Amino acid sequence: MDLSAIRHNVRLLAEHASGADMMVAVKADAYGHGLVPTARACLEAGATRLGTAYVREALALRAAGVAAPILSWIITPGEPLEEAARLGIELSAGAPWVLDEIAEAARNAGRLVRVHLKADTGISRGGATIDSWPALVERALAVQAGGAIEIVGLWSHLACADIPGHPSIERQLAVFDEALSIADKAGVSSGAIRHIANSAALMTLPQARYDMVRPGIAVYGLSPIPELGDFGLRPAMTLAARLASVKRVREGTGVSYGHLYVTDRETTLGLVPLGYADGILRNATNLAEVLAAGRRRRVAGRVCMDQFTIDLGDDQAEAGDEVILFGPGDDGEPTCQEWADSLGTITHEIVTRIGSRVPRVHTDGR
Ligand SMILES: *Cc1c(COP(=O)(O)O)cnc(C)c1O
C-alpha cells in the first residue's frame, strides 16, 4: 500500500472539491488498504473527516488514537452507541427510532451526540423518504431541545452518480434541496453540513458538492467512472506474492481442480499462494492476468482456496520469485481496473475482498 499515492489522491480530490470539506470513506478496512495507516495518510493530506459504515469501525479508529471527526452511518438496533457517544463519534439518523436510541446513549454517556439526519432522495437504502422527512426533522429538533443531540449534518447518497447524465441524478439533487429547505424552515441551524457527493459526483457534478464531499474509491486511486479515464488518480494498492513452487511438467498435464487447464506442450508451472479465501475471485479461473518472470501470464486452471497456478512456458523462474497480480501498472503489471473488467465487477469489490490473512505492508513511494 503506497501511502504517498493516497496523499496524492486526497490532494487531487481537494482541488476538485474547491473549498468543500472532505470526509474520506474508510469503511471496510479503508477499502482493504488497512484502516489506521490509510486514515492517517488521508488526514495528513488534508481530509478533515472520516466516514465509516459501522460504528465498530469508528470505535477501531478511536482505539488506535485517531481523534478526527468520524461519522458512522449504518445503525441497527442494539449497537454500542453509548461507547460511540463517549468517544465523540458522530452518528447518522434516518428514522425516529434511531434518534431515540442515540438520545438514550447520549444521556447514559453524559455526552451530547452530534447527529447527521439522512434523507433518502432516491436510492431507497437508508434514510427518510421525502414523505417522512418532515417528521424526522421535527423529532430531531425535539430531541435536540432536550439536550441529548446536536443536529450537525443533513445528508443523502446518490444512486447513479457513476452513470453520467442519468436522469435520477438531477431528480435526487432536487429532492435533496427540498429536504434542506424543509429542515431550514423547521429551524435546523444553517450551520449544519450538507453532503451528498461520493467520488463519482465529486469528479463530475460541481452542483453536488455542497459543504462537504465523501469520496471513497478515488482516494484509493481507482477511477469512480472508468469510462472517463483515471482522472490522474494513482492506485495505492499493489497485490503481490512469491511463487511457492516452480516445476516442469509434460504436455497434456491437467492443472488444478477439474483439469480446466491442460498444458499443450512441455512447460513450466508456477504456483501462486493466494486463493479465493484471499479475495482472488474463483471466476478468475483461466481469465485474469498476473505479471511473472517479466511477462503477463493468465491464471491457468481453477483458482483454489489458497492457491492458483500460472503457465510460465519455457521462461526461467524459481520458487520465491515475485508475482504481481495488480498494481499501478508502471512495470507492465495488470491494474485493479483490468482485474475488475475481466471479472465483470467493479474495483471496489476486488480491493475490499482481499482477505485478512494477506499482510498489508505500507510504504511511502515505491
Ligand atoms: C461508500 C460510501 C461513499 C464513498 O463512495 P465511493 O463511490 O467509493 O466514492 C460515500 N458515502 C457513502 C454513504 C458510502 O456508503
The ligand as a MOL file (V3000), in Angstrom:
LIG
                    3D

  0  0  0     0  0            999 V3000
M  V30 BEGIN CTAB
M  V30 COUNTS 15 15 0 0 0
M  V30 BEGIN ATOM
M  V30 1 C -19.0380 4.1130 0.4210 0
M  V30 2 C -19.7140 5.3900 0.5300 0
M  V30 3 C -19.1470 6.5580 -0.0120 0
M  V30 4 C -17.9300 6.5410 -0.8980 0
M  V30 5 O -18.3200 6.0370 -2.1690 0
M  V30 6 P -17.2880 5.9260 -3.3880 0
M  V30 7 O -18.1390 5.5510 -4.5490 0
M  V30 8 O -16.3350 4.8450 -3.0370 0
M  V30 9 O -16.6390 7.2380 -3.5280 0
M  V30 10 C -19.7700 7.7640 0.2490 0
M  V30 11 N -20.9000 7.8200 1.0010 0
M  V30 12 C -21.4840 6.7090 1.4930 0
M  V30 13 C -22.7280 6.8280 2.2770 0
M  V30 14 C -20.9280 5.4660 1.2670 0
M  V30 15 O -21.5220 4.3760 1.7580 0
M  V30 END ATOM
M  V30 BEGIN BOND
M  V30 1 1 1 2
M  V30 2 1 2 3
M  V30 3 2 2 14
M  V30 4 1 3 4
M  V30 5 2 3 10
M  V30 6 1 4 5
M  V30 7 1 5 6
M  V30 8 2 6 7
M  V30 9 1 6 8
M  V30 10 1 6 9
M  V30 11 1 10 11
M  V30 12 2 11 12
M  V30 13 1 12 13
M  V30 14 1 12 14
M  V30 15 1 14 15
M  V30 END BOND
M  V30 END CTAB
M  END
